[in-house]
Amino acid sequence: MKKYLITSPEFYTDTPSLFAQKLEVQIQKHRPDFVLLRDKETANYKALAIVFAEIMQKYPQSKAFVHDALDVACELGITGVHFSGKNFHSIQEAKAKNREVIISTHTQEEVKKAEVFGADYVTYSPIFSTPNKGEPKGVEDLEALLKMNSIKVFALGGIVHEKEVTQIAQTKVYGFASIRYFL
């Protein structure tokens, strides 16, 4: 099962040098298959992305993604873009620019839409209880979703400890994504 580390300014900061130190520690500790630079708030995103790209070059076993920033991904040679659920219209442009695409989804209809639009992967959330993210879907819902779709799905939401990873590992999910699990 693939591991998808998602950064957050709450834990990694938006100061490039501190961000770099914290990210490297977590990559070395967890060896994720995918890593997302996610920061929806900083005006300093490009500076963080430059540092992120430099770090990710040291870890070619991990695919690097930026959040909603196709231009940054192309400019810095980053593998792909993780789009928020409001950006389905950007999938085809990213694919035309040879970027891999992950898009956030929260319903079975959105997962099907992502598949039709050509996304490579989706995050599907929240599987478990997560602050401010609504009612958890649960592992049974995840299993049903996986039976109806062929797109690669990352379970997301409330995956904090090994017990949640063990539960979703019983499904045929492609992987799991988390912020807090990797801290």
C-alpha positions in Angstrom: 0.0 0.0 0.0 1.4 3.4 -1.0 2.0 6.2 1.5 1.2 9.8 0.7 2.7 12.4 3.0 0.9 15.7 3.0 2.5 18.8 4.5 0.7 21.5 6.4 2.0 24.9 7.5 0.6 24.1 11.0 3.4 21.5 11.4 6.0 22.4 8.8 5.9 26.2 8.9 6.2 28.5 5.9 9.8 29.4 6.6 11.8 27.7 3.9 14.8 26.6 6.0 12.6 25.2 8.8 10.3 23.6 6.3 13.2 21.9 4.7 14.5 20.5 8.0 11.2 19.2 9.1 10.3 17.7 5.7 13.6 15.8 5.4 13.2 14.3 8.8 9.7 13.0 8.0 10.8 11.7 4.5 13.7 9.8 6.0 11.6 8.4 8.8 8.6 7.3 6.8 9.9 6.8 3.2 6.6 8.0 1.6 5.9 7.1 -2.0 4.2 10.5 -2.7 4.7 13.9 -1.0 2.5 16.9 -1.4 3.5 20.5 -0.6 0.2 21.8 0.7 -0.1 25.3 2.0 -3.3 27.2 1.1 -2.4 30.3 3.1 1.2 31.4 2.6 2.1 34.1 0.1 5.5 32.4 0.1 4.4 29.3 -1.7 6.8 29.6 -4.6 9.8 29.9 -2.2 8.6 26.8 -0.4 8.1 25.0 -3.7 11.7 25.8 -4.8 13.0 24.3 -1.5 10.5 21.4 -1.8 11.7 20.6 -5.4 15.4 20.6 -4.2 14.6 18.3 -1.3 12.5 15.9 -3.5 15.4 15.5 -6.0 17.3 13.8 -3.1 14.4 11.2 -2.8 13.7 10.0 -6.3 11.7 7.1 -4.9 9.0 9.6 -3.8 6.8 11.4 -6.3 6.5 15.1 -5.6 3.2 17.1 -6.0 2.3 20.7 -5.5 -1.2 21.9 -4.5 -3.3 23.6 -7.2 -0.1 25.1 -8.8 0.3 23.7 -12.3 2.6 26.5 -13.4 4.9 25.9 -10.4 5.0 22.1 -11.1 5.9 22.8 -14.8 8.5 25.4 -14.0 10.3 23.4 -11.3 10.0 20.0 -12.9 7.7 18.6 -10.2 6.0 15.3 -11.0 2.4 16.5 -10.5 -0.4 18.5 -9.1 -2.9 17.7 -6.4 -6.0 19.7 -7.3 -8.7 20.6 -4.8 -12.2 19.4 -5.7 -13.2 22.7 -7.3 -10.5 22.3 -10.1 -11.7 19.4 -12.2 -11.5 21.7 -15.2 -7.7 21.8 -14.7 -7.1 18.1 -15.0 -6.8 17.9 -18.8 -4.5 20.9 -19.0 -2.2 19.3 -16.4 -2.2 16.0 -18.3 -1.4 17.8 -21.6 1.6 19.2 -19.8 2.7 15.7 -18.8 2.0 16.1 -15.1 0.4 13.4 -13.0 -2.8 14.4 -11.3 -4.4 13.7 -7.9 -7.7 15.4 -7.1 -9.5 15.6 -3.8 -12.9 13.9 -3.8 -15.6 13.4 -1.2 -18.4 11.5 -3.0 -18.6 8.6 -5.4 -19.8 10.9 -8.1 -16.7 13.0 -7.8 -14.5 9.9 -8.0 -16.2 8.9 -11.2 -15.9 12.5 -12.6 -12.1 12.4 -11.8 -11.8 9.1 -13.7 -13.7 10.5 -16.7 -11.6 13.7 -16.7 -8.4 11.7 -16.7 -7.0 12.1 -13.2 -4.4 9.5 -12.2 -5.4 9.3 -8.6 -7.9 10.6 -6.1 -8.0 11.2 -2.4 -11.3 10.1 -0.9 -12.2 11.5 2.4 -12.8 11.6 5.3 -12.6 7.9 6.0 -12.2 8.3 9.7 -13.2 11.2 12.0 -11.2 14.3 11.3 -11.7 17.8 12.8 -13.9 20.0 10.7 -14.3 17.5 7.8 -17.8 16.3 8.3 -19.2 12.8 8.9 -16.6 10.0 8.3 -17.4 7.7 5.4 -15.9 4.6 7.1 -14.1 1.6 5.7 -17.3 -0.1 4.3 -18.0 2.9 2.1 -14.4 2.9 0.9 -14.7 -0.8 0.0 -17.9 -0.1 -2.0 -16.3 2.8 -3.8 -13.3 0.7 -4.8 -15.6 -2.0 -6.3 -17.2 0.6 -8.6 -14.1 2.5 -9.9 -10.8 1.6 -11.4 -9.0 4.9 -10.6 -6.2 4.6 -7.9 -7.6 5.8 -4.6 -5.8 7.2 -1.6 -7.9 6.9 1.6 -7.6 10.2 3.5 -9.0 11.6 6.7 -8.4 10.6 10.3 -5.5 8.3 9.5 -3.3 9.1 12.5 -2.1 5.8 13.9 -1.2 2.4 12.7 -4.7 1.1 13.7 -6.3 3.1 10.9 -3.7 2.0 8.4 -4.3 -1.6 9.3 -8.1 -1.1 8.8 -7.8 0.4 5.4 -5.1 -2.1 4.4 -7.8 -4.8 4.5 -9.3 -3.2 1.4 -7.9 -3.0 -2.1 -7.2 0.8 -1.7 -4.1 2.0 -3.6 -2.7 3.8 -0.6 -3.4 6.2 2.2 -2.7 9.9 2.6 -2.3 11.9 5.8 -0.8 14.9 7.5 -0.8 13.7 11.1 0.3 10.1 10.6 3.6 11.3 9.3 4.5 13.6 12.2 
